[in-house]
């Protein structure tokens, strides 16, 4: 046990929720040693429960036991997702369980709120795979209320809802997400709505350069420049657009057909023959329905991570458990397994380099770029040569020859 390593964040969290426990409903007045509270209301309720369960935050060891249980639950949820997709070789689960000191630290030592949000998110994905979209949207919104990084999955989820239900059909699901946010934030919205919205959903918040993992190779003035932030946002939107148009949307119809009622869409044939070339309507890697859902959600989040304004050490949990799927969802030869394992190792090394260096941050971007290239080219539609059937004339000649 090393309480000196946990008290900084844990103590700040407890100070932030203590104000709410004492009756403070003005969100701008909730703060701790590390600054004001900047998370939505779901964080307050969950960590308020931990506040009382741990003797007003004093029993750090008990909190670590609770987070160890959360870690095991998170692994169970992730394994269930991977078993449904059937894309990742079993030996990769060893790296997910045992090979990341940083992930163990984020869960059990540092007691961050990021693992709580991700565990709820993985539970929501399990519900999506079970076709329980309403309950999944409810839990997705709950995860957003713990930490906003879950919104990186939102473009993929919106695409899936449109694909599954059409525009009119997905509106009730979106209302579920919005309604939960209103219900959770209602006590604070009634007192100071502007203060709650600006603090809990502050998209323009500045990050400190000393904590960045991914942009250490840049000068600090560039890192803090608004133009740089705008460029990253444009790159993120462009990446989402390209993947939505050319990788997520496998049908030959216009992507705007997603707005139609699914019953009124033209049934998409699995293959299309053009000029004696057989084009597969699906991707190179044959993905079942579960694998397709996971691919869209995980790639949506990964694009956001790649274009993030800053990645702090606890943010590693945002995508650590999705990396094996992103690496193995595309076709893999026997000799190609080792480079993928090597990529996992290099990414782990980058996240365990403290403080981050020019080399570690550049290496992280190179690894992210290689994964993006694999996702783009590994899921591209590919032409398969199709031999036209023999003509009747040639068949008659062959029979006569016999």
Secondary structure, DSSP 8 states (H G I E B T S, - for coil): --HHHHHHHHHHHHHHHHHHHTT---GGG-EETTEE--S-HHHHHHHHHHHHHTTTTT-HHHHHHHHHHHHHHHHHHHHHHHHHHT-S-TTHHHHHHHS-HHHHIIIIIS--SHHHHHHHHHHHHHHHHTT-HHHHHHHHHHHHHH-GGGGGGHHHHHHHHHHHHHHHHHHHHHHHHHHHHHHHHHHHHHHHHHHHHHHHT-TT----GGG-SS-TTS-HHHHT-HHHHHHHHHHHHHHHHHHIIIII--SSS-GGGGGS-GGGS----SEEEETTEEEESS-SS---HHHHHHHHHHHHHHHHHHT-S---GGGGGGTGGGHHHHHHSS---GGGHHHHHHHHHHHHHHHT-SS--HHHHHHHHHHHHHHHHHHHHHTS--EEE------HHHHHHHHHH-
